[in-house]
Amino acid sequence: MSPQNDAERELAELLVESLNLDGVAADGIDPEAPLFNAGLGLDSIDALELALAISKRYGFQLRSDSDENRRIFASLRALSEHVQQHRTT
């Protein structure tokens, strides 16, 4: 597991908090592991909840119809990079 940077750690904490991931420590999420299926095991409902939490915290919308969503939500690292590029708060 590669170490999380500060932005990834902050986003991991938001992910665990907003999705009520019992038994998952934010600092234990591998930033390069997949968020869905075999990785963290998130599903499409989790993606919607996470997108809402990101919108509230960082001030921009993740669109459900975006062709980029597979890339954006591929891993904590990919999601964090996207958030850092688009955040307004």
HELIX and SHEET records of a PDB file:
HELIX    1   1 ASP A    6  SER A   18  1                                  13    
HELIX    2   2 ALA A   26  GLY A   28  5                                   3    
HELIX    3   3 SER A   44  TYR A   58  1                                  15    
HELIX    4   4 ASN A   69  ILE A   72  1                                   4    
HELIX    5   5 LEU A   76  HIS A   86  1                                  11    
END                                                                             
